[in-house]
Amino acid sequence: MELKLTLMIDDETDLGESHILGCPDVPAKWNDDAIFFNDEVFVGQINLKDVECESLPKNGILYFFFARL
């Protein structure tokens, strides 16, 4: 399986595209509901349309964050 990720520099990726670093493309409601905390760092997102794996759904986005506890 091969997955190509783009390093996010100056908003170069399209909305919902798989990428690492930069900012996550999340629904506005997530920010309105204060889901994110100040100690969380966005690592990347993978759009499942870019992944060929039978054990994962065919659509949606996986978000990865790092938080120091």
C-alpha positions in Angstrom: 0.0 0.0 0.0 1.3 3.4 -0.9 0.0 6.7 0.5 1.3 10.1 -0.7 1.1 12.9 1.9 1.8 16.5 1.2 3.8 18.6 3.7 1.5 21.6 4.4 3.3 24.8 3.6 1.4 28.1 3.2 -2.0 26.4 2.6 -0.8 24.6 -0.5 -3.3 21.7 -0.2 -7.0 21.5 -1.2 -9.6 21.2 1.5 -9.8 17.6 2.8 -6.5 16.5 1.1 -4.2 14.2 2.9 -1.3 16.2 4.4 1.1 16.5 7.4 1.6 19.5 9.6 -0.1 22.8 8.9 -3.8 23.0 10.0 -6.5 20.3 10.1 -9.4 20.7 7.7 -12.2 20.2 10.3 -15.9 21.1 10.3 -16.4 24.6 11.8 -18.7 23.0 14.5 -15.6 21.3 16.0 -14.0 24.6 16.7 -17.3 26.1 18.0 -17.7 23.2 20.4 -14.1 23.7 21.8 -13.1 20.2 20.9 -9.4 21.1 20.6 -7.2 22.0 23.6 -4.2 24.3 23.7 -1.7 21.5 24.4 -2.7 19.5 21.2 -0.5 19.7 18.1 -1.8 18.7 14.7 0.4 16.0 13.1 -1.6 15.2 10.0 -4.7 14.0 8.3 -5.4 11.2 5.9 -8.4 11.3 3.6 -9.6 7.7 3.4 -10.2 8.0 -0.4 -6.4 7.9 -0.7 -6.1 4.6 1.2 -6.8 1.1 -0.1 -7.4 -1.0 2.9 -10.4 -3.3 3.3 -10.5 -2.8 7.1 -11.1 1.0 6.8 -14.1 2.9 5.5 -13.9 4.1 1.9 -14.6 7.8 2.9 -13.9 10.1 5.8 -10.7 11.7 7.2 -8.4 10.4 10.0 -6.9 13.2 12.1 -3.8 12.7 14.1 -2.8 15.0 17.0 -0.1 14.9 19.6 -0.8 16.0 23.2 1.6 16.1 26.1 0.0 14.8 29.2 
